[in-house]
C-alpha cells in the first residue's frame, strides 16, 4: 500500500493513465475508466490506496469545477428558448422519478432499512442521466440538432439545474427527524438569500473586476483570479452551511453573461477534468466488490428496475410532448442509464447517513453497471 503523498499521487496517475488508455481502446468513455481504477486500487480490492479524508476532500473540488462549468453554460435566453422541453419534459421526468422512488420507499422501504429521506436522496440520484457520456455520443454522431437530440439536451439541462436544490436539500435531510422541517427551511432560506444577494449585484461587480484583471494582460493573473473567484464563492456557501458546489455554480452563472465566458471556459477545463477524474476514482474506491458479489441478485434488480422505469417514463413523456414513436424511443434509450451527478448525490446521502452501507453498495454497483451499458444502448 502507498503511504507517502508522492507514492499515492504516482500510483493514482499511473493507474488512471493505463485505465483511460485501455477504455479508449475499447471506445468507452474515460469516466468509466476512472470508476474502474478506483474499484481496482481501492481499499476493498487490491488496497493499494488508502481511503483518506484528505483525498476525498480534494476530489470534491472536481464537483466544484463541474458545477462551475454548468453555471458557465447556463443562459436565461437559452432556457427561455427551450423552456417547453427543459421545464416541461425535463421537469416532469425528474419530478416523477423522485415521487415514484418516494412512493416505493414508503411502501417497501422499511424492509430494506430505507426511510423517506433516503428514498428522496435515491430518487434524486436515479433521476440523473450522464451529461458527459450522452452529450459526447450525440456530438460524435452529429445528432445534437435532431428531434431526439433536442429533447435529450432539454432533459439533461433540467437535470443539471435540479442538482443545485438537491445539493441543498439532501444534507439537510440528514438532521434529526424532529428538526427536519426547520433545518430544511433554514437551508432553503439561506440558499435563496445568498443567491439573491450574489445574482442581483454580483454580475456588475464581477464584470468590473474581470475587466480590471484583464487590463493587466497577464494570463497567470487571470487564471489565479479565476481560481480565487470560483473557490472563494464555494467557500462562502460552505461557511453558510450549504454545499461547495452551489457557490461554484453561482460563480459560473455570474461570469456566463460577461464577455470573458469563452476564455474562462478554456482556462478552467484542465482543472475541472483532472479533479473530476480524481472524484470519480474516489467514488470507485467506495465499491466493495465482495459485498456486491454476495448480493448480485439485488444489484441486477437495482440495475434493470430503474433503467426500465426511466426508459418507459421518458418514452411516455416524450410522446405526451408530441414526439414520434421513434424519437421517443431514442430519447428514452439515451437517458435511461445513470449519470455522474447521481454519484455526487449518492455520496452526499452516504455521508449524511441517509442510506445504510449495504444499500449504498448495491445502488453504487447498479449505477456503475448502468453507465457501462450507456454506449451499448
Secondary structure as UniProt FT lines:
FT   HELIX           5..25
FT   TURN            26..27
FT   HELIX           30..41
FT   TURN            43..46
FT   HELIX           53..73
FT   HELIX           76..81
FT   HELIX           84..90
FT   HELIX           91..112
FT   HELIX           116..127
FT   HELIX           131..140
FT   TURN            141..142
FT   TURN            144..145
FT   HELIX           147..173
FT   HELIX           177..179
FT   HELIX           180..214
FT   TURN            215..216
FT   HELIX           219..239
FT   TURN            240..241
FT   HELIX           244..256
FT   TURN            259..260
FT   HELIX           261..285
FT   HELIX           289..294
FT   HELIX           296..320
FT   TURN            321..322
FT   HELIX           325..335
FT   HELIX           340..351
FT   TURN            352..353
FT   HELIX           357..374
FT   TURN            375..376
//
